Amino acid sequence: MNRGYKIIIGILAFIVIAQAFFIFFNRPRKTEERKPIKVIVAEKPRKVPETVKGTIAIVLDDWGYNLTNLPVIEQIPYPLTLSVLPNLAYSQKVADLLHKRNFEIILHCPMEPLQKMPLEKNTILTTMDGQTIQKIIEINVDNFPYIRGISNHMGSRATEDSRTMQIILSELKKRNLYFLDSVVTSGSVAGIEAARTGVPFVKRDIFLDNQPEESYIKQQLYKLVAHAHRYGYAVGIGHDRKSTMEVLKQVMPVIAKDGYKFVFLSELVK
C-alpha cells in the first residue's frame, strides 16, 4: 500500500472517530423533571365590610326663637334633622341658613295640647274646620319649600283626634311630606291615620334633653344607642339648646366609631 492510500485511510479513520465522539456527547439525555413555577399574584387588599350596629336619626326641635346656637351646630359633622317653628322672629332666617348648610329641615307645626298653656301663633286646634287647618299647613309649607316633613309641636290633643290628623295628613300626602310623631301622648292616632292615608311616618323613641344637665343628656343618648342596637334603628328628639349640642359634639364621634350610623330622619320613614 503506497503512502497516498495510508493518508486517505488515516483521514477517514479520523473522521469516523470524530463523528463517534460527536454522537456520544450530543446524545439525547433524560430531561430533568421541572416543577411548575408558582406565579404569585398580589391580591388586591379586601375592604373590611362595615358592620353597622344600628342606625340613628337625631332631631332637634324649636328652632326659630334666636340664632344663638348656629356656631355650635356647625361644628357637628354628622347628619341632623332640624325642626323649625313657624311664625317666630328668626324662623325663616334660621331655616334658610341651616338648609344651605345641608341639614335636613322639617316644620315643627304647633298643635293643640291637652293642657291649658300659651299657644304659638296659628296653632292647629281640634275645633278648627278643615279649610282653616288646610290653610295653616299651606302657608307654613309655602314659607319653607325645602322641608322634608312635619312634626307636632305639643299636640297631645290634636294627635289623639282622628279627624284633625286625617286633615293634616291628607295635606302632607299632596305635598309628598312625611310625618314625625313626637309621641307626647300614648293615645296618639297619628301612626294609624298615616297608614290609612298613605303618608310616610316615623315616631320618636327617646327624648334626649327633658333635663338640661349634660350628664342626663349623655345618659339619654346611650339609651338611644341601646334602642338602635336592639331594634336596628332609633329616633331621638332634642332641642335647640347649647347643652344638648355640646353633648352631641362630644359623644356622636364616639358612637359613630363604635359602629353606629347617623342619618337624616327621611332615611327612616316608612
Backbone torsions as a table, in degrees:
resi	resn	phi	psi	omega
1	MET	NA	126.8	-177.5
2	ASN	-79.6	172.7	-174.1
3	ARG	-61.9	-36.7	-177.0
4	GLY	-63.2	-40.3	179.8
5	TYR	-66.9	-39.0	179.8
6	LYS	-59.8	-39.5	-179.3
7	ILE	-65.9	-42.8	-178.5
8	ILE	-63.8	-44.9	179.1
9	ILE	-61.9	-39.3	179.5
10	GLY	-62.7	-42.5	-179.7
11	ILE	-64.4	-43.3	-180.0
12	LEU	-63.2	-41.0	178.9
13	ALA	-61.1	-41.4	179.1
14	PHE	-61.9	-41.5	-179.5
15	ILE	-64.7	-43.0	-179.8
16	VAL	-61.4	-46.0	-179.4
17	ILE	-63.0	-40.6	-179.6
18	ALA	-63.5	-41.4	178.7
19	GLN	-64.0	-38.7	179.6
20	ALA	-62.1	-44.5	176.6
21	PHE	-61.6	-40.7	-177.4
22	PHE	-63.9	-43.7	-179.6
23	ILE	-66.2	-39.2	-177.7
24	PHE	-63.6	-48.0	-175.9
25	PHE	-77.5	-13.2	-179.5
26	ASN	-114.1	17.4	179.0
27	ARG	-66.1	153.8	176.5
28	PRO	-62.2	130.8	179.5
29	ARG	-108.5	156.0	177.5
30	LYS	-64.6	122.8	-177.4
31	THR	-72.1	134.9	176.9
32	GLU	-66.8	129.3	-180.0
33	GLU	-71.4	120.6	-178.5
34	ARG	-102.4	134.9	175.8
35	LYS	-78.1	138.2	179.8
36	PRO	-58.8	138.3	179.6
37	ILE	-76.4	125.9	178.7
38	LYS	-84.5	115.1	179.6
39	VAL	-86.8	119.1	-179.5
40	ILE	-92.7	117.5	178.7
41	VAL	-104.9	124.8	-179.6
42	ALA	-66.6	123.6	178.4
43	GLU	-77.2	147.8	175.2
44	LYS	-68.4	138.0	179.3
45	PRO	-60.6	130.7	-179.5
46	ARG	-84.2	137.2	177.0
47	LYS	-74.4	131.9	175.9
48	VAL	-71.9	121.4	-177.2
49	PRO	-61.2	137.0	179.1
50	GLU	-71.3	131.5	176.3
51	THR	-104.5	108.3	-180.0
52	VAL	-92.7	115.6	-177.5
53	LYS	-75.3	-24.6	-179.5
54	GLY	179.8	158.5	-179.4
55	THR	-112.4	134.7	-173.4
56	ILE	-128.7	131.2	171.4
57	ALA	-115.0	129.9	177.7
58	ILE	-114.6	127.8	179.7
59	VAL	-112.4	133.3	176.6
60	LEU	-114.3	117.8	-175.4
61	ASP	-88.7	168.8	165.6
62	ASP	72.6	29.3	173.0
63	TRP	-75.2	143.4	177.4
64	GLY	130.1	-17.1	179.8
65	TYR	-74.6	-33.2	-178.2
66	ASN	-161.1	-177.3	178.2
67	LEU	-113.8	15.1	-169.8
68	THR	-56.1	-43.0	-170.7
69	ASN	-95.8	10.1	177.6
70	LEU	-58.4	-45.3	-179.7
71	PRO	-61.4	-31.6	-178.0
72	VAL	-74.6	-46.5	-175.7
73	ILE	-66.5	-27.1	179.0
74	GLU	-70.7	-10.2	177.6
75	GLN	-91.8	2.1	-180.0
76	ILE	-101.8	109.6	-173.4
77	PRO	-89.6	35.7	179.9
78	TYR	-125.9	156.2	178.8
79	PRO	-61.1	130.1	174.6
80	LEU	-133.8	145.2	175.3
81	THR	-107.3	125.6	-173.2
82	LEU	-113.0	128.9	-173.4
83	SER	-105.6	113.8	-171.4
84	VAL	-104.1	128.8	174.4
85	LEU	-75.3	141.0	176.8
86	PRO	-84.2	164.4	169.1
87	ASN	67.5	20.4	175.6
88	LEU	-104.0	168.4	-174.6
89	ALA	-57.7	-36.0	-175.5
90	TYR	-116.1	14.2	-176.3
91	SER	-55.3	-53.5	-175.3
92	GLN	-66.8	-43.9	-176.2
93	LYS	-65.8	-45.8	-177.3
94	VAL	-68.1	-37.4	178.5
95	ALA	-64.3	-44.6	180.0
96	ASP	-62.3	-45.0	-178.7
97	LEU	-64.0	-44.9	-177.9
98	LEU	-70.6	-33.0	175.4
99	HIS	-64.1	-42.4	179.3
100	LYS	-65.5	-24.2	178.7
101	ARG	-91.8	14.8	171.8
102	ASN	70.2	25.1	167.9
103	PHE	-84.3	153.3	175.3
104	GLU	-83.8	131.6	-176.1
105	ILE	-111.4	133.1	170.8
106	ILE	-127.9	161.8	179.4
107	LEU	-90.4	127.9	176.8
108	HIS	-94.6	88.7	-168.3
109	CYS	-82.1	119.9	179.2
110	PRO	-65.0	129.0	179.0
111	MET	-133.7	158.2	-172.2
112	GLU	-65.6	129.7	175.2
113	PRO	-93.3	167.4	175.1
114	LEU	-73.1	-36.0	-177.8
115	GLN	-80.9	154.7	173.5
116	LYS	-84.1	120.5	-178.8
117	MET	-157.5	163.7	177.9
118	PRO	-59.5	138.4	-177.0
119	LEU	-111.9	150.0	174.9
120	GLU	-72.0	159.5	177.0
121	LYS	-59.4	138.3	178.8
122	ASN	58.9	38.4	171.7
123	THR	-67.7	133.3	179.2
124	ILE	-75.4	124.2	-178.6
125	LEU	-109.1	150.6	179.3
126	THR	-69.8	-16.9	179.1
127	THR	-86.4	-7.3	-179.6
128	MET	-73.4	148.3	173.7
129	ASP	-76.6	164.8	-175.6
130	GLY	-59.5	-37.0	-177.4
131	GLN	-65.2	-39.7	180.0
132	THR	-65.9	-43.3	178.5
133	ILE	-62.8	-43.6	178.8
134	GLN	-60.0	-39.4	-178.9
135	LYS	-66.4	-41.5	178.9
136	ILE	-61.8	-46.2	178.7
137	ILE	-60.6	-45.2	-177.6
138	GLU	-60.0	-47.4	-179.0
139	ILE	-62.8	-46.4	-177.9
140	ASN	-63.1	-43.4	-178.6
141	VAL	-68.0	-39.2	179.4
142	ASP	-63.8	-30.7	178.7
143	ASN	-72.3	-24.7	-178.1
144	PHE	-129.3	74.1	-173.2
145	PRO	-65.8	-13.2	-177.6
146	TYR	-95.8	1.7	-177.6
147	ILE	-65.9	150.4	-179.5
148	ARG	-101.9	-19.1	-177.9
149	GLY	-169.8	-172.3	-178.4
150	ILE	-136.0	142.9	171.6
151	SER	-124.9	163.9	179.3
152	ASN	-91.6	129.0	170.3
153	HIS	-94.7	120.4	-167.2
154	MET	57.9	-126.4	170.8
155	GLY	85.0	20.0	179.6
156	SER	-61.9	-39.0	177.9
157	ARG	-73.2	-42.4	-176.8
158	ALA	-64.9	-42.4	-177.3
159	THR	-75.2	-11.4	173.7
160	GLU	-88.7	-9.3	-173.8
161	ASP	-101.0	113.8	-175.3
162	SER	-62.4	-43.1	-178.2
163	ARG	-61.2	-46.5	-179.5
164	THR	-61.7	-44.9	-178.7
165	MET	-67.8	-34.8	177.4
166	GLN	-61.2	-41.8	-179.9
167	ILE	-65.8	-47.6	-178.7
168	ILE	-61.2	-47.4	-175.7
169	LEU	-68.8	-32.9	176.3
170	SER	-62.8	-37.3	177.5
171	GLU	-68.8	-37.1	178.5
172	LEU	-67.1	-38.6	179.6
173	LYS	-60.5	-40.9	179.4
174	LYS	-60.1	-31.9	-173.3
175	ARG	-103.6	5.5	178.3
176	ASN	58.0	46.6	179.4
177	LEU	-113.1	152.2	176.8
178	TYR	-97.0	166.2	177.5
179	PHE	-120.0	129.0	173.1
180	LEU	-103.8	118.3	175.6
181	ASP	-88.1	115.2	178.6
182	SER	-70.0	-11.4	178.7
183	VAL	54.5	65.6	176.4
184	VAL	-94.9	1.7	174.4
185	THR	-149.0	141.6	178.0
186	SER	-72.4	-13.1	-179.3
187	GLY	-92.8	15.1	-178.2
188	SER	-62.4	136.5	175.9
189	VAL	-108.6	10.6	-175.2
190	ALA	-58.5	-43.0	-178.7
191	GLY	-65.4	-41.9	179.1
192	ILE	-63.1	-46.9	-177.9
193	GLU	-70.2	-31.5	176.7
194	ALA	-64.8	-41.1	178.5
195	ALA	-63.9	-40.1	179.5
196	ARG	-67.5	-37.7	-176.1
197	THR	-83.4	-20.3	-177.6
198	GLY	82.0	32.7	179.8
199	VAL	-100.3	132.0	175.4
200	PRO	-55.8	136.1	-169.5
201	PHE	-138.5	146.6	172.7
202	VAL	-152.3	152.4	-179.7
203	LYS	-126.9	158.5	179.3
204	ARG	-73.4	140.3	175.4
205	ASP	-101.7	-46.0	-174.7
206	ILE	-134.8	132.6	166.4
207	PHE	-84.9	132.1	-172.7
208	LEU	-90.2	-31.5	-168.7
209	ASP	-136.9	46.5	172.9
210	ASN	-63.2	-23.1	170.7
211	GLN	-117.7	140.8	-172.0
212	PRO	-80.6	-9.3	-176.3
213	GLU	-68.5	138.4	-178.0
214	GLU	-62.0	-35.7	179.8
215	SER	-63.2	-38.5	178.7
216	TYR	-67.6	-43.0	-178.7
217	ILE	-62.9	-41.1	177.1
218	LYS	-61.6	-42.8	179.1
219	GLN	-60.1	-42.0	179.5
220	GLN	-68.6	-36.0	177.3
221	LEU	-61.1	-41.3	-179.5
222	TYR	-74.5	-23.5	169.5
223	LYS	-66.6	-38.2	177.4
224	LEU	-63.0	-42.7	178.0
225	VAL	-61.9	-43.6	179.6
226	ALA	-61.8	-39.4	178.1
227	HIS	-64.4	-43.5	178.9
228	ALA	-63.6	-38.2	179.6
229	HIS	-66.1	-37.6	-176.8
230	ARG	-77.1	-42.7	-172.4
231	TYR	-106.9	-6.5	179.4
232	GLY	97.7	-23.7	178.2
233	TYR	-157.1	164.0	179.0
234	ALA	-157.7	149.4	178.3
235	VAL	-120.5	121.4	177.8
236	GLY	-113.3	142.2	177.3
237	ILE	-118.5	126.6	171.7
238	GLY	-122.5	-160.4	-176.5
239	HIS	-139.7	168.1	178.1
240	ASP	-71.8	76.0	-179.3
241	ARG	-133.4	141.5	-177.5
242	LYS	-62.3	-41.8	-178.3
243	SER	-61.2	-39.3	179.3
244	THR	-63.6	-46.1	-176.9
245	MET	-71.6	-31.5	175.8
246	GLU	-64.4	-41.0	177.8
247	VAL	-66.1	-43.4	178.5
248	LEU	-60.1	-41.6	180.0
249	LYS	-60.9	-36.4	-178.7
250	GLN	-80.4	-41.4	-166.5
251	VAL	-94.8	-30.5	-177.6
252	MET	-57.9	-41.2	176.9
253	PRO	-61.2	-35.2	179.7
254	VAL	-67.5	-44.2	-179.8
255	ILE	-65.1	-42.5	179.7
256	ALA	-63.3	-41.6	179.8
257	LYS	-64.1	-27.7	-178.8
258	ASP	-81.8	0.2	172.4
259	GLY	108.5	13.2	178.9
260	TYR	-104.5	144.1	-175.1
261	LYS	-108.8	128.8	175.8
262	PHE	-93.8	136.4	-177.8
263	VAL	-138.0	164.6	169.8
264	PHE	-70.5	154.5	-177.4
265	LEU	-60.4	-33.8	-178.5
266	SER	-58.4	-21.3	179.9
267	GLU	-79.4	-8.9	-177.7
268	LEU	-112.8	-3.7	-178.5
269	VAL	-71.0	151.6	-178.3
270	LYS	-119.6	NA	NA
